[in-house]
Amino acid sequence: MIVRPIQNHETKTWLLNKHYAKRMPSISYAFGLYDDELVGVCTFGYPPNYNYNEGKCVFNNYKCLTLELNRLVVNDGLPKNSLSFFVSKSLKILPKPNCVVSYADPNNGHHGYIYQATNWMYTGVSTPKHKYILEDGTEFDIRRGLDTKAKVVDKIKIDSTHRYLFFNGSKSDVRKMKRNLKFKLLPYPKGKNTNYDSSGYVETQSVFDF
């Protein structure tokens, strides 16, 4: 298997059809996992929280490119360790130095085991989140935004997401990042993971189709 950069438009059917969120994030860098054909997609973008710009939310006195790993999806049935291989290779291709943040959502049965397997740092949970129930019976959470004028009739607190960080750069860069880190490092969380259905159909390209 190999990992290489792909165009943003190549991620669309994967993220809309196979990822549980079913929506497109902001994408600055996108990578494909290939086994003769495209079998996985990993994307990075600027965090929606502007406080993360240049590491302001992460570091006391250090600036660097700060990105969020915001989507990761692969075909079912791949060999063991394919996901950790994919994440590790994607991180190596990103411009350095950088700090990458990602979240695991326990509301969707995720605890971040892929980040634990690839040596990310666990820094606790994000700010509290809520799910809003609308008068028409639909619901949304603040991450999706409100695209309807329907009245909110109830607000339900949901579990905060687990926050992971990865420092990417030279040994000197990583030492500086760790020295200036604002967050306290914590033990990895554990729990039963729920695997979502990623069997949605997408058209695939071979690695030689550019």
N, C-alpha and C positions, 0 to 999 in steps of 0.2 A: 504494500500500500504506500501511496505517496500523498503529500499535502502540498497544495499550491494555492496562490491567490486566485480568486475568481471575481467576476464583475457582480455588482450589487443585484442586477436584474436576474442573475442566475440563482439567487437565493429565494426569489419571491414564491415560487410554487412550493418549495420545501417548507418555508416558514408559515405560509397560509394553509397548507394542506396537512403537514406532518407534525408541526410543533403544537403543543397543547394551547399556547396563547392565541394562535390563529390571527395574529396581527403583525404588521411590519414594524420593527424598531428603527431607530436612527442608526445607520450603518456607515462607518468610516473605513473599516477594513473587513473583508470577507475572505474566507478560506474554504476550499473544498477538499474532502477526503476521497481519494480515488482508488478503486480496485478494478482496473480496466475501465470502469465507468464511475460516475459520481455517486458516492454512497453516503455522504454526510456533508453538513454545512455548519460552519462556526462563524459567528459575526461579532464584531467589536464596534462600539460607538462611543461618543462622548456622553458621560452620565447626564441624565436630565437635571440633576441637582447641580446648579451652577457653582456651588461651594466646592465641588470637586475640581474645578478648573485649575490646572497646573499643580494639583495636589493640595490645595488650600484646606480641604476637609480632612486630609490624611496626615499631613506633616506640619511640624511647628516652623521649621526654617529650611525648607527644601522645595524646589520647584521642578516638575518634570511632566511630561505627557501623561495624562491620566485618562484611562479608557475603562469602559464597562464591557465585560464579556456578556452580551445580552441575549444571544441565542446559540443553542448547541443541539443539533438533532442529527441522528444517523439512522440508517436502515436497521431493522431487526435482523438478528442472526449473524452479526459480524463476529470475527474471532475475539476471544477474550483479550482485554487490554487495548482494543481498537480505540475506545473513547479516550483513554489516558494518552495514548500515542498521538491522537489527533490534537488534543488540547496542547500537549507539550510542543509539538511541531509548530502549531499556529503561533504560540507565544514567542518562539524563537524567530519567526519571520517578522514580527512587529518591529517598527523603528524603536531604537533604544537610546537612552534609558526610558523606561515607562513604569507606571504603576497601574495594575489592572484590578478592578473591583468586580465582584460578581455576587449574586444573591441566590440562595436556595430557598424555595418557598414551601414551608411545611404544610400550608393550606392545600398544596397540590401533591403532598406526599414526598417532598424532596428535603434532604438534609445536607446535601453537598458532598456526597461521597466521592464524586469525581475530583473535586478540589482537594479533598483530603488525600486522595491517591496520587495527586501531582504536586503535593507539598505546598499548598497555599497556606496562608495564615488565617486563622479564625479570630475575628474581633467582635463577636457578639451579634446582637440583633439590631435591625434598623428601627427607626421610630415607629410607634404604634400605627396600625392601619385599620381602616374600617371599610365595610361593604355597605352600600346604600341600596335600599329597596324602594322602587318607584311605584307610583300609584297604578301603573299599567301591569304590574306584576314582574317586570324585569328588574335586573340588579346590575350594579357596576361597582368597581372599586376605583380608588383615586388614581391608580396607575393607568387605567384605561381612559380616564376623562369622561366627561358627561356630554354626549352628543344628542341629547333629547331635551325637550322642555317639560317632560313629565315631572310631576311633583314628587319629591322625596318624602316617603311616609315612615321610614324607619332606618336606623343606623346601627349596624352590628359590628362589634369589634372582632377582628380576625387576628390570627397569629402573626407576629412580626417575622420578617424574613431574616435568614441567617446571612451574615456579611463576611465575605472572604476577600483577602488581598493577596496579590502576587507581585513581587518586586523583580523587575527584569532589567538587567544591565550588567556592567562589569562588577567585579568584587568590590571595588571602591564605591561604585554607585549604590550597590545594595547595602553596604555598611552605613553610608550616609542616610539612606532611607530608613533603615532600622533605628538609627540613632535619633532621628527626628520624628519618629512615628508618634502620633497623638493617641492612638488606641492601645489598650492593653490586650496582649495576646492571651487567648483563653483555650481551654481544652476543646477538642472537636466535639460537636454534638452528635448524638446517636439516636437512632429511631428506625422504625420500619419504613422502608421506601416503597412508594407506589409507582410502578412503571406505567406510563401513559401509552396509549395506542399511537404508534408512529407509522402505521401501515398505509397511510394515504398515498395515492398514486402521484408520481411526478415523472415527467419526461427526463431521461438521463442523457448525458453527453459523455463520450469517451474522453480520456485525458488528452488525446491528440486533437480534439475539436476546439479551435480557438476562435 
